[in-house]
């Protein structure tokens, strides 16, 4: 009997202990779930961390001035976006790298960006040769990239992941020949740098020049970043008796050509160039020698469109000068990426790529709508007059 009473008491005690334990567990679970739900709600409402975009441009070397304008403009667009709330409170961060205008450095940076899964898009490449080195890497990684400057025709349709807010050299070369014809030139000296940029423009320029009845009386080449002495080229131009010189190149070499032309007796031969010359650096580096140079560009701070004027005003307040052509194109490129992020259901590379491809974005440089990654915009004609770019009428 005692044994039975003992067993009953033991079983009752065990039942009580089990009930207490279960109540404790239930209570603990209930409390834990409440905390988890609170944390989950907080996580949904609070930022999940910064969203990163890469930027690869020359910040040292002969075109560092343009590289700085571009990176400043990218950061400017991102700052405005973040100030407006970002994406549900999440901020965007720019990871900027110096590609030194060198394809090898550019390729190395592309691999670095591709491997960094936090980087969901890239605004990239001043030089076409750098873009051509990077695009296959981005394509392999499924990383969307957009360029405000790289203009080589070889980039057209090169990848579903590559876009640009600047026009192709094929388009600019045609416009350049049209410009020279409008200036009344009959005989032209064609100079181009021996890289993707120079070759892309010069090829189309030659084709269009023939259709316009322009005679290319002399053709000369130079090496970007290396050629310093243009005396042989300028002597040949003098002997050819041309009406003007068309340059498929960038600022530094054009400034050297313009300054050396005076000493070789061809300072009165007018110079026209592609959009690579439409930079404040042309005037600051070239001085009086670049007065009267003709060029092309997609943007002018004199455009009275309210969107453009707001951009010009706020940019000038921050940086103390008007935005350049490349700065404006970079601003649009960055805003296209930011809007693509905003419209995507998820912030990932593939979603952003698809959103950019479907973009129809009107920015400070006009309409951006992509066909094989390209846009064709209405370009303006400019002339350097009294140390300033003015629209040529």
C-alpha positions in Angstrom: 0.0 0.0 0.0 2.8 2.4 1.0 4.5 1.5 -2.3 1.3 2.4 -4.2 0.7 5.6 -2.3 4.4 6.5 -2.9 4.1 5.8 -6.7 0.9 7.9 -6.9 2.6 10.8 -5.1 5.7 10.5 -7.3 3.5 10.5 -10.5 1.5 13.5 -9.2 4.7 15.4 -8.5 6.1 14.6 -11.9 2.9 15.7 -13.6 3.1 19.0 -11.7 6.7 19.5 -12.7 5.9 18.8 -16.3 3.1 21.3 -16.3 5.2 24.0 -14.8 8.0 23.2 -17.3 5.5 23.4 -20.2 4.1 26.6 -18.9 7.6 28.0 -18.7 8.4 26.9 -22.2 5.2 28.3 -23.6 5.7 31.5 -21.7 9.3 31.7 -22.9 8.3 31.0 -26.5 5.5 33.6 -26.3 8.0 36.2 -25.0 10.6 35.2 -27.6 8.1 35.4 -30.4 7.1 38.9 -29.2 10.7 40.0 -29.3 11.3 38.3 -32.7 8.2 40.0 -34.2 9.3 43.3 -32.8 12.8 42.8 -34.2 11.3 41.6 -37.6 9.1 44.7 -37.8 12.1 46.9 -36.9 14.2 45.2 -39.6 11.6 45.7 -42.2 11.2 49.4 -41.4 14.9 50.2 -40.8 17.7 50.4 -43.4 19.3 47.0 -44.3 22.6 48.6 -45.0 24.0 50.8 -47.8 23.6 49.9 -51.5 26.9 50.2 -53.4 27.6 51.3 -56.9 31.0 51.3 -58.5 32.7 54.1 -60.4 35.8 53.6 -62.5 37.4 56.7 -64.0 40.9 58.3 -64.4 41.6 60.4 -61.3 45.3 60.8 -62.1 47.1 61.5 -65.4 46.3 63.7 -68.4 42.5 63.5 -68.3 42.2 63.5 -64.5 40.3 66.8 -64.6 37.5 65.3 -66.6 37.6 62.2 -64.4 37.1 64.4 -61.3 34.2 66.3 -62.9 32.5 62.9 -63.6 33.0 61.3 -60.2 31.9 64.6 -58.5 28.7 64.5 -60.6 28.1 60.8 -59.8 28.5 61.6 -56.1 26.3 64.7 -56.5 23.4 62.6 -57.9 23.8 60.0 -55.2 23.8 62.7 -52.4 20.6 64.2 -53.8 19.0 60.7 -53.9 20.0 59.9 -50.4 18.8 63.3 -49.1 15.4 62.5 -50.6 15.2 59.3 -48.6 17.2 56.8 -50.7 15.3 53.5 -51.2 13.0 52.9 -48.2 15.6 54.6 -46.0 18.6 52.7 -47.4 21.4 54.9 -48.6 23.5 54.5 -51.7 27.3 54.6 -51.5 29.7 55.3 -54.4 32.9 53.1 -54.5 35.2 55.1 -56.8 38.4 53.7 -58.3 41.1 55.3 -60.4 41.6 53.4 -63.6 44.4 55.8 -64.7 42.9 55.7 -68.3 44.7 52.4 -68.7 42.8 49.3 -70.0 44.8 47.0 -67.7 43.9 48.9 -64.6 40.3 49.2 -65.8 40.1 45.4 -66.2 41.5 44.8 -62.7 38.9 47.2 -61.3 36.1 45.5 -63.2 37.1 42.1 -61.7 37.2 43.7 -58.2 33.7 45.2 -58.7 32.4 41.9 -60.1 33.6 39.9 -57.1 32.1 42.4 -54.6 28.5 41.1 -54.4 27.6 44.3 -52.5 28.1 46.3 -55.7 24.9 46.1 -57.7 25.7 48.4 -60.6 28.6 50.4 -62.1 28.9 53.9 -63.7 32.2 53.5 -65.6 34.9 54.4 -68.1 36.1 57.6 -69.6 38.1 55.9 -72.3 36.6 53.5 -74.8 39.6 51.2 -74.5 38.9 50.9 -70.8 35.3 50.2 -71.3 36.1 47.5 -73.9 38.4 45.9 -71.3 35.7 46.0 -68.7 32.5 45.0 -70.5 33.3 41.3 -70.9 34.0 41.1 -67.1 30.7 42.7 -66.3 28.8 40.6 -68.8 30.3 37.4 -67.2 29.3 38.6 -63.7 25.9 39.8 -64.7 26.7 43.3 -63.4 25.0 46.2 -65.1 27.3 49.1 -66.2 26.5 52.4 -67.8 29.0 54.9 -69.2 28.6 58.7 -69.7 31.7 58.9 -71.9 32.9 55.7 -73.7 31.8 56.2 -77.3 33.4 53.4 -79.4 31.1 51.9 -82.0 32.5 48.5 -80.9 30.5 48.9 -77.7 27.2 49.0 -79.5 25.4 45.8 -78.6 28.5 44.4 -76.9 26.6 43.2 -73.9 23.0 43.2 -72.5 24.6 44.6 -69.3 26.2 47.7 -70.9 24.5 51.0 -71.6 25.7 54.6 -72.3 24.2 58.1 -72.1 26.7 59.4 -74.6 26.3 58.9 -78.4 28.4 56.4 -80.3 31.5 57.7 -82.2 29.9 56.6 -85.4 27.1 59.2 -84.7 29.6 61.9 -83.6 31.9 61.3 -86.6 29.0 62.0 -88.9 28.1 65.1 -87.0 31.7 66.3 -87.2 31.9 66.0 -91.0 28.5 67.8 -91.2 29.9 70.6 -89.0 33.0 71.0 -91.2 30.9 71.2 -94.3 28.7 73.8 -92.6 31.8 75.9 -91.9 32.4 76.0 -95.6 35.6 73.9 -95.6 36.6 72.0 -98.8 40.0 70.6 -97.9 40.5 69.1 -94.4 43.4 67.6 -92.4 42.2 64.7 -90.3 44.1 63.9 -87.1 43.2 61.1 -84.8 44.6 59.4 -81.8 45.6 55.7 -82.3 43.0 54.1 -80.0 39.4 53.0 -80.0 38.2 56.5 -79.5 40.1 58.1 -82.3 39.7 55.3 -84.8 35.9 55.1 -84.1 35.3 58.7 -84.9 37.8 59.1 -87.8 36.3 56.1 -89.7 32.8 57.5 -89.8 34.1 61.1 -90.4 35.9 59.9 -93.5 32.8 58.2 -94.8 30.6 61.2 -94.2 33.2 63.6 -95.5 33.2 61.9 -98.9 29.4 62.1 -99.1 29.7 65.9 -98.3 32.3 66.5 -101.0 35.1 67.2 -98.4 38.6 66.4 -99.5 40.8 64.9 -96.8 44.1 66.3 -98.0 46.2 65.0 -95.1 45.8 62.3 -92.4 47.9 62.2 -89.3 48.0 60.1 -86.2 49.3 60.5 -82.6 49.5 58.5 -79.5 47.3 59.5 -76.6 49.3 60.5 -73.5 52.6 60.1 -75.4 52.9 62.4 -78.4 54.2 65.8 -77.4 55.8 67.2 -80.5 53.4 67.8 -83.4 55.9 69.8 -85.6 56.1 67.2 -88.3 52.3 66.8 -88.5 51.8 70.6 -88.5 54.4 71.2 -91.2 52.6 68.6 -93.4 49.3 70.3 -92.8 50.8 73.7 -93.8 52.1 72.1 -97.0 48.7 70.5 -97.8 47.0 74.0 -97.7 43.9 72.9 -95.9 40.9 75.0 -94.9 40.7 73.4 -91.4 41.8 70.6 -89.1 39.4 68.0 -87.6 40.8 66.3 -84.5 39.5 63.0 -83.2 41.2 63.2 -79.8 41.1 64.7 -76.3 42.0 67.9 -74.6 45.8 67.6 -73.8 46.9 66.8 -77.3 44.6 69.4 -78.9 46.0 72.1 -76.6 49.5 71.1 -77.7 48.5 71.2 -81.4 46.9 74.6 -81.0 49.8 76.1 -79.2 52.5 74.6 -81.5 50.5 75.7 -84.6 51.2 79.3 -83.9 55.0 78.8 -83.9 54.8 76.8 -87.2 52.8 79.4 -89.1 49.5 77.5 -89.2 47.9 79.2 -86.2 45.3 80.8 -88.5 44.0 77.4 -89.7 40.8 76.7 -87.8 40.4 73.6 -85.7 37.2 71.5 -85.2 36.9 68.5 -82.9 34.6 65.8 -81.6 32.9 65.9 -78.2 36.2 64.9 -76.5 37.1 68.6 -76.7 34.0 69.9 -75.0 35.5 70.3 -71.6 36.4 73.3 -69.3 39.9 71.8 -69.3 40.3 72.7 -73.0 40.1 76.4 -72.1 42.0 76.2 -68.8 44.9 74.2 -70.4 44.9 75.7 -73.9 44.6 79.4 -73.0 44.4 81.9 -75.9 45.6 79.3 -78.4 42.2 77.4 -78.3 40.2 80.5 -79.0 38.0 79.8 -82.1 38.0 76.0 -81.8 34.8 74.3 -82.8 33.4 71.3 -81.1 30.3 69.3 -80.3 28.4 68.5 -77.1 25.2 67.2 -75.6 24.7 69.7 -72.9 24.9 73.4 -72.2 24.3 75.2 -68.9 22.6 78.0 -70.9 19.7 75.7 -71.6 16.7 77.4 -70.0 14.8 74.2 -69.3 13.8 74.3 -65.6 15.3 70.8 -64.9 18.6 71.9 -66.4 18.6 75.2 -64.6 17.9 73.5 -61.3 20.8 71.1 -61.9 23.2 74.0 -62.9 22.2 76.1 -59.9 22.7 73.3 -57.3 25.8 72.0 -58.9 27.4 75.4 -59.0 26.5 76.0 -55.4 28.3 72.9 -54.4 31.4 72.9 -56.7 31.8 76.6 -57.6 31.5 76.2 -61.4 29.1 75.2 -64.1 28.8 71.5 -64.8 30.7 70.2 -67.9 29.3 68.1 -70.7 30.7 64.9 -69.1 29.4 65.9 -65.7 25.9 66.3 -67.1 26.1 63.0 -68.9 27.4 61.3 -65.7 24.6 62.9 -63.7 22.0 61.4 -66.0 23.7 58.0 -66.1 23.7 57.9 -62.3 20.1 58.9 -62.0 19.1 56.2 -64.5 20.8 53.6 -62.2 19.1 55.1 -59.1 15.7 55.1 -60.7 16.2 51.6 -61.9 16.9 50.5 -58.3 13.9 52.4 -57.1 11.6 50.7 -59.6 12.9 47.2 -59.0 11.1 44.9 -56.7 14.5 43.6 -55.5 17.8 45.3 -55.4 19.9 42.9 -57.3 22.0 43.1 -60.5 19.6 41.3 -62.8 16.6 43.3 -61.8 18.5 46.6 -62.1 19.8 45.6 -65.6 16.2 44.8 -66.7 15.0 48.2 -65.3 17.7 50.1 -67.1 17.0 48.4 -70.4 13.4 49.4 -70.1 14.3 53.0 -69.2 12.8 56.1 -70.9 14.4 58.8 -68.8 14.5 62.5 -69.7 17.4 64.1 -67.9 19.5 67.2 -68.2 21.1 66.0 -71.5 17.8 65.0 -73.1 16.0 61.7 -73.6 17.7 58.5 -72.6 16.1 55.5 -74.2 18.3 52.5 -75.1 18.6 50.5 -78.3 21.4 47.9 -78.0 22.6 49.9 -75.1 23.0 53.1 -77.2 21.3 56.5 -77.2 21.2 59.0 -80.0 20.8 62.5 -78.8 20.5 65.9 -80.4 24.1 67.3 -80.2 24.9 71.0 -80.2 27.6 72.9 -82.0 30.0 75.1 -79.9 32.8 77.5 -80.5 35.3 78.9 -78.0 34.7 82.6 -77.9 36.3 85.0 -75.4 37.4 82.1 -73.3 34.0 80.4 -73.1 32.0 77.8 -75.0 29.2 79.5 -77.0 26.6 77.8 -79.1 27.6 78.2 -82.8 24.7 79.4 -84.9 
